[in-house]
Amino acid sequence: MTEFADLARRLESLIRTGTISEVQHEPLRVRVASGGLTSNWLSCITLRAGTTRDWDPPTKDEQCVIFSPSGDPALGLVLVGLNSNSIPSPSDSPDECLRVYPDGARIRYNHKTGALEVSGIKTALLQAAEKCTVDCPEVETTGNLRVKGKLFVEQGAEITGEVVQQGGNMSSNGIIVHTHKHPGTGGPI
């Protein structure tokens, strides 16, 4: 009878659902509450853990599944990502991929409309060692644009509004504009 009870317990423990009760970040481990019990520290399954690696740690109260080889919960591996009533899916659209962060930031891609939206962030950095190309017919900024290196415009420019040039020389076709003198007037233009 004891053998049967052990076998039944192991079978029941092969795959269990639970809720993350604690998270340890280094190394990444979680404790899971399931069926009135809390597990020991268990490893989490991530998308990639080789030369390409992901870091997206689970959070407390996230629902998960424990896979326990041989039915031994001490050997369990945790797979996170189950929506629950307390933490529902952030969208119900079949046309979008959406990630929502705890500070309100959102990354949304709608594959039906082809629209990518990043919102709710405070800063962004795109850093490339050699070159970054934005290849599209039109780019618009609603705020100020600061260029810390040289600005090269290859196919003309149109400026509406006031232009202020400070420091250095402004040259047009090899002529320094603020020191150029017209014949007969003696002064700069």
Salt bridges, closest charged atoms under 4 A:
ASP6 OD1 - ARG9 NH2 2.66
ASP6 OD2 - ARG10 NE 3.36
GLU12 OE2 - ARG16 NH1 3.89
GLU22 OE2 - ARG31 NH1 3.47
ASP56 OD2 - ARG99 NH1 2.48
ASP61 OD1 - LYS60 NZ 3.70
GLU96 OE1 - ARG108 NH1 3.02
GLU117 OE1 - ARG108 NE 3.95
